Amino acid sequence: MTNTAPKILIVGGGYAGFYTAWKLEKHLRKGEAEVTMVDPLPYMTYQPFLPEVAAGSIEARHAVVAHRRHLKTTKVVTAKITGIDHAHKVATITPAVGEPWQQEYDQIVVTAGAVSRTFPIPGIADNAIGLKTIEEAVAIRDRLMSNFDKAANLPAGPERDRLLTVVVVGGGFAGIEVFAELRSLASALVKDYPTLSFDDTHFHLVEAMGRIMPEVSLPTSEWVLKDLAKRGAFVHLDTQLTSAIDGVVELSTGESIPTDLIVWTAGVMANPTVVRGGDLPVEERGRIRTRADLRVGTPEEFVEGAWAAGDVSAVPDLTGGGVGGYCVPNAQHAVRQAKLLAKNLVAVLRGEVPKDYFHKNLGAVAGLGLYNGVFQSGKIALKGFVAWVAHRGYHGLAMPSWERKFRVVWGWWNNLWLGRDIVNLQTVQNPRYVFEEFAARPRPPQPVAEVAPAAEKPAEKIASAS
């Protein structure tokens, strides 16, 4: 008997993809549709926690959500979507091992997210690190802590200064949060390194605009600047990074900053592998053109069987508060769009009319290191400890599943009494280094010595006797 249930293919397992699959499992009746989700990673990353992971305030594994544990009826495929032929409703799936294959579908949901957007600045591709993945956050933390270990054995001078200098590029929420969290971590580490002092650490943030954190009011952003200055952090406004060759950051002001850790948070772009590898309509900024009801298309017409949400999509912001008329790429929109998308998709399968996405931003909250934060909602602004509590409360509740919530909150509780865990596991990036150093290896073959033929020896003796 042939299964005629509609096939739903979800491209991407981040915020929007995971929540779409999660909610489809709730809304679909048994046998009403087959749902497949494809993502190269086996987990969803809760990106607002990346700055705290980088600062060691949250265990890295607790900031991600395993797809297979929480999606019970969705078929999870750990691979990449490298092509979308919507004209024939076929997608190309490319696994890490094995041959690519074609996947047919009836409905496609594109939620492939975004990647770091960089510019062709010399040295950035070779020396900087982004903050879009859990692996990047862990690497940032381990690099900073490893640099403290190295610097503690050096005399005062240029090399020690370089190891203890951090440069963050981008003054949006992600940049300010990771900058403040790393400054907080470095301040806490100093007490465990008797040969180092607070004044030995140097933190610089580079922002091309004349202000930071455009999501909050100007007075609130100015308070953040003053707070960072009190903690010995330097913010360079109206400044561009012009070069980073060999880790030496050159600024448009003429300043030169040698550093061993450059964190790039200056913008994102829609996942180009998925966007460029398909035939769905794309707008001028490289995002999939999406209607307010989350179907791909324009207000006048939609593409049958195609949906999009999250950072990869250009969804109209009906509240009028978006940039250029579209929803800004953040977790708040991605999660809410995904929840509505699941309802709308089910509605269309049942012959009902989908609803438009409408979400008015209720505010913005950011952590600025332990016991410090900022919160903005309309004209209401909270700062310091109260805002930090609001930050943790909001994101603790927003973390999907009670299992993940418990792990995160339990980690916070332990850190409250036990302090930061300062174990540095940078060597996990090369786990075989000890094994390789001492592993026994076969000896190389020895050259065979040349031996004179036995028949010649008697002749030699006769000749010598005569």
C-alpha positions in Angstrom: 0.0 0.0 0.0 1.5 3.4 -1.1 1.8 6.0 1.6 0.1 9.2 0.3 0.7 11.4 3.3 2.3 14.8 2.3 6.0 15.0 2.7 7.3 18.0 4.6 11.1 18.8 4.3 12.6 21.2 6.8 15.9 22.7 5.7 18.0 23.6 8.8 17.7 22.6 12.5 18.4 25.8 14.2 15.9 28.0 16.1 13.3 28.2 13.3 13.8 24.6 12.0 13.8 22.9 15.4 10.7 24.8 16.6 8.9 24.2 13.4 9.5 20.4 13.6 8.7 20.4 17.4 5.4 22.2 16.9 4.4 20.2 13.8 4.7 17.1 16.0 2.2 18.7 18.3 -0.3 19.9 15.7 -0.3 17.1 13.1 -2.6 14.2 13.5 -1.1 10.7 13.3 -0.3 9.9 9.7 -1.4 13.3 8.5 2.1 14.1 7.1 5.7 12.9 7.1 8.2 15.4 8.4 12.0 15.2 7.7 14.5 17.7 9.1 18.0 18.0 7.5 20.9 19.8 9.2 24.6 19.2 9.2 24.7 19.4 13.0 22.8 17.0 15.3 21.7 19.8 17.6 20.2 23.3 17.8 22.3 26.0 19.4 20.7 28.5 21.7 22.8 31.4 20.5 21.9 34.0 23.2 24.0 31.7 25.5 27.1 31.8 23.4 28.7 34.8 25.3 28.2 33.0 28.6 29.6 29.8 27.1 32.7 31.9 26.0 33.0 33.2 29.6 32.6 29.8 31.2 29.3 30.6 32.9 27.4 27.9 31.0 28.6 24.4 30.2 28.8 24.2 26.4 26.7 21.1 26.0 23.9 22.7 28.1 23.5 25.5 25.5 22.5 23.1 22.7 19.5 20.9 22.2 19.9 17.4 20.7 17.5 16.9 17.8 17.0 13.2 18.2 16.2 13.4 21.9 13.4 16.0 21.6 12.0 15.2 18.1 10.1 12.0 18.5 8.3 11.5 15.2 10.4 13.7 12.9 13.0 12.0 10.7 16.3 13.6 11.5 18.9 13.6 8.8 22.4 14.8 9.7 23.6 16.2 6.4 23.6 19.3 4.2 21.0 20.5 1.7 23.1 21.5 -1.3 20.4 22.1 -3.8 16.7 22.9 -4.0 14.8 22.3 -7.3 11.4 23.6 -6.2 10.1 23.5 -9.8 10.2 19.7 -9.5 10.0 19.6 -5.6 13.3 17.8 -5.2 16.2 18.7 -2.8 19.7 17.4 -2.9 21.0 16.0 0.4 24.7 15.6 0.8 25.9 13.6 3.8 29.4 13.9 5.3 30.0 10.3 4.3 28.5 8.6 1.3 26.9 9.8 -1.9 24.3 12.6 -2.3 20.7 11.7 -3.0 17.5 13.3 -4.2 14.7 13.9 -1.7 11.2 14.5 -3.0 8.8 16.6 -1.0 5.4 18.2 -1.1 6.1 21.1 1.2 9.5 22.6 1.9 10.4 24.8 5.0 13.6 26.8 4.5 15.1 27.7 7.9 18.8 27.4 7.2 19.7 30.4 9.4 22.6 32.8 8.9 26.4 32.8 9.0 29.0 35.4 9.9 29.2 38.2 7.3 32.7 39.4 6.8 34.5 41.8 4.5 37.7 41.3 2.4 39.9 42.8 5.1 43.5 41.5 5.0 44.1 38.9 7.8 40.5 38.5 9.1 39.8 35.2 7.3 43.1 33.8 8.8 43.1 35.3 12.3 39.6 36.1 13.5 36.9 33.8 14.9 33.1 34.3 14.8 30.4 33.8 17.4 27.7 31.9 15.6 28.4 28.3 16.8 29.0 26.6 20.1 32.4 25.4 18.9 33.5 29.0 18.3 32.3 30.0 21.8 34.3 27.2 23.4 37.4 28.0 21.3 37.2 31.7 22.4 37.1 30.7 26.1 39.9 28.2 25.8 42.1 30.6 23.8 41.8 33.3 26.4 42.5 31.0 29.3 45.4 29.3 27.5 46.8 32.7 26.8 46.7 33.5 30.5 48.8 30.3 31.2 51.4 31.3 28.6 51.5 35.0 29.7 52.1 34.0 33.3 55.5 32.6 32.4 56.7 35.6 30.5 58.2 38.9 31.7 56.4 42.2 31.0 56.8 43.1 27.4 55.2 43.1 23.9 54.6 39.3 23.8 52.8 39.2 27.1 50.7 42.2 26.1 49.8 40.5 22.9 48.6 37.4 24.6 46.5 39.4 27.1 44.9 41.6 24.5 41.4 40.9 23.2 39.8 42.7 20.2 36.1 42.3 19.4 34.7 43.7 16.2 31.1 44.8 16.1 29.1 46.8 18.7 25.7 45.1 18.4 24.2 42.9 21.1 26.4 39.9 20.4 29.6 41.9 20.3 28.9 43.9 23.5 27.8 40.8 25.4 30.8 38.7 24.5 33.1 41.7 25.0 31.7 42.3 28.5 31.6 38.6 29.4 35.2 38.1 28.4 36.2 41.3 30.3 34.5 39.8 33.4 36.2 36.5 32.9 39.6 38.1 32.6 39.1 40.1 35.7 38.2 37.0 37.7 41.2 35.0 36.3 43.8 37.6 37.5 43.5 36.5 41.1 44.6 33.0 40.2 47.7 34.2 38.4 50.1 36.0 40.9 52.4 37.1 38.2 49.7 39.0 36.3 47.6 42.0 37.3 44.4 43.6 36.1 46.4 46.3 34.3 48.2 43.7 32.2 44.9 42.8 30.4 43.7 44.9 27.5 40.2 44.8 25.9 39.2 46.7 22.7 35.9 46.8 20.9 35.8 48.3 17.4 32.5 49.7 16.0 32.1 51.5 12.7 29.0 53.4 13.8 28.9 56.3 16.3 27.1 54.3 18.9 26.7 50.7 20.2 23.6 48.5 20.7 21.1 50.1 18.3 18.4 47.9 19.8 18.3 50.1 23.0 17.9 53.8 23.6 20.9 56.2 23.2 21.0 57.0 27.0 21.1 53.2 27.8 23.9 52.6 25.3 25.8 55.5 26.7 25.4 53.9 30.2 26.9 50.7 28.9 29.9 52.6 27.4 30.5 54.2 30.8 30.2 50.9 32.6 32.7 49.2 30.3 35.1 52.1 30.7 35.0 51.7 34.5 36.0 48.0 34.0 39.1 49.0 31.9 37.6 48.2 28.5 38.1 50.5 25.5 35.4 51.1 22.8 36.5 52.6 19.5 33.5 54.3 17.9 33.4 55.6 14.3 36.3 53.3 13.7 36.9 50.6 11.1 39.3 47.7 11.2 41.5 47.9 8.1 43.9 45.0 8.6 44.6 42.1 10.9 47.6 40.4 9.3 49.6 38.2 11.7 47.2 39.2 14.5 48.1 42.9 14.4 44.9 44.9 14.2 45.2 48.1 12.2 42.4 50.7 12.8 41.2 53.5 10.5 42.4 56.0 13.2 46.0 54.8 12.7 46.2 52.8 15.9 47.9 49.4 15.9 46.9 46.7 18.4 48.8 43.4 18.5 46.5 40.6 19.7 46.1 36.8 19.8 42.3 36.9 20.0 40.1 38.7 17.4 36.3 38.0 17.8 34.2 39.0 14.7 30.6 39.9 15.4 30.0 42.6 12.8 27.0 41.3 11.0 25.4 38.1 9.6 24.1 37.0 6.2 21.6 34.4 5.1 23.2 30.9 4.6 24.6 31.2 1.1 24.8 27.4 0.5 21.1 27.0 0.7 20.0 30.4 -0.8 22.3 30.2 -3.9 21.8 26.5 -4.4 18.0 26.8 -5.0 15.5 28.3 -7.3 13.4 30.1 -4.6 13.0 33.9 -5.0 15.7 36.0 -3.2 15.6 39.7 -2.3 18.4 42.2 -2.7 20.1 41.3 0.7 20.4 37.7 -0.2 17.4 36.4 1.9 14.5 34.3 0.6 11.6 36.6 -0.2 8.8 35.7 2.3 5.3 36.9 2.8 3.8 37.9 6.2 2.0 34.5 6.4 5.5 32.9 6.0 4.9 31.4 2.6 7.7 32.2 0.1 6.7 34.9 -2.4 5.4 38.4 -2.5 2.2 40.0 -1.1 0.6 39.6 -4.5 1.4 35.9 -5.0 3.1 33.0 -3.2 5.1 30.0 -4.3 3.0 26.9 -3.8 4.5 24.5 -1.2 7.4 26.7 -0.1 7.8 28.3 3.4 10.6 30.2 5.1 11.4 31.7 8.5 14.2 32.9 10.7 17.4 34.6 9.6 17.4 33.1 6.1 14.1 34.8 5.3 12.9 38.4 4.6 9.6 38.5 6.5 7.7 41.8 6.5 7.5 43.4 9.9 3.8 44.4 10.2 4.5 46.4 13.4 6.5 48.9 11.4 9.5 48.5 13.7 11.7 46.5 11.5 14.8 47.5 9.5 13.8 48.4 5.9 10.3 47.0 6.6 11.5 43.5 7.5 11.9 41.6 10.8 15.5 41.8 12.1 17.4 38.6 12.3 17.2 37.5 16.0 16.1 34.6 18.1 12.9 36.3 19.2 11.5 36.5 15.7 12.9 33.1 14.6 11.1 31.2 17.5 7.8 33.0 17.1 7.8 32.7 13.3 8.5 29.0 13.6 5.6 28.5 15.9 3.2 30.3 13.6 4.7 28.6 10.5 3.9 25.1 12.0 0.3 26.2 12.6 0.0 27.8 9.1 1.4 24.8 7.3 -1.1 22.5 9.1 -3.9 24.9 8.3 -3.0 24.8 4.6 -2.9 21.0 4.6 -6.4 21.1 6.0 -7.7 23.6 3.5 -7.7 26.5 5.9 -6.3 30.1 5.6 -2.9 30.9 7.1 -2.5 33.9 9.4 0.0 36.7 9.1 3.0 37.0 11.4 2.7 40.0 13.8 5.0 40.4 16.8 5.8 43.7 18.4 9.2 43.6 20.1 8.7 43.7 23.8 12.2 44.7 24.6 15.9 43.8 24.6 18.0 42.3 27.4 21.7 41.7 27.6 24.2 40.2 30.1 27.3 42.3 30.7 29.2 39.8 32.8 28.4 38.3 36.3 25.8 40.3 38.2 25.6 43.1 35.5 23.2 43.6 32.6 20.9 46.0 30.8 17.2 45.8 29.9 15.2 48.0 27.6 11.4 48.0 26.9 10.0 51.1 25.4 11.1 54.0 27.7 11.7 51.6 30.6 15.4 50.8 31.2 16.9 48.6 33.9 20.6 48.5 34.5 23.0 46.5 36.7 22.1 43.6 38.9 18.3 43.8 38.3 18.8 43.7 34.6 21.2 40.8 34.9 18.5 38.8 36.8 16.0 39.7 34.1 18.4 38.5 31.4 18.9 35.1 33.1 15.3 34.8 33.9 14.1 35.5 30.3 16.7 33.2 28.6 16.3 30.5 31.2 12.6 30.3 30.4 13.2 30.7 26.7 15.5 27.7 26.5 13.5 24.9 24.9 12.5 21.8 26.9 12.5 21.4 30.7 15.4 19.1 30.4 17.6 21.8 29.0 16.2 24.5 31.3 17.1 22.3 34.3 20.7 21.8 33.1 21.3 25.5 32.5 19.7 26.7 35.8 21.5 23.9 37.7 24.8 25.1 36.3 24.1 28.7 37.3 23.2 27.5 40.8 26.5 25.6 41.1 28.5 28.5 39.9 26.8 30.8 42.4 28.3 28.8 45.3 31.4 27.2 43.7 32.5 30.1 41.4 33.6 29.9 37.8 35.1 26.7 36.5 38.4 27.8 35.0 39.5 24.4 33.6 41.1 25.0 30.2 40.4 22.3 27.7 42.0 23.8 24.6 43.9 20.6 23.9 40.6 18.8 23.2 41.0 20.3 19.8 44.0 18.0 19.3 43.1 15.1 21.6 45.8 12.7 20.3 48.8 14.9 21.1 50.0 12.8 24.1 49.2 9.5 22.4 51.1 10.6 19.3 54.1 11.8 21.2 54.7 8.5 23.0 53.2 5.9 20.6 55.6 3.2 19.5 56.1 3.2 15.8 57.7 0.6 13.5 61.3 1.1 12.9 62.2 2.2 9.4 63.8 -0.6 7.3 67.6 -0.7 7.6 69.8 -0.6 4.5 71.2 -4.0 3.6 75.1 -4.1 3.9 76.9 -5.3 0.7 78.6 -8.7 1.2 81.3 -10.0 -1.2 80.3 -13.3 -2.9 81.8 -16.4 -1.0 83.4 -17.8 -4.2 85.7 -14.8 -4.5 87.4 -15.2 -1.0 89.5 -18.4 -1.8 90.7 -16.7 -5.0 91.8 -13.6 -2.9 93.8 -15.9 -0.5 95.6 -17.7 -3.4 96.5 -14.5 -5.0 97.9 -13.1 -1.8 99.9 -16.4 -1.2 101.6 -16.2 -4.6 
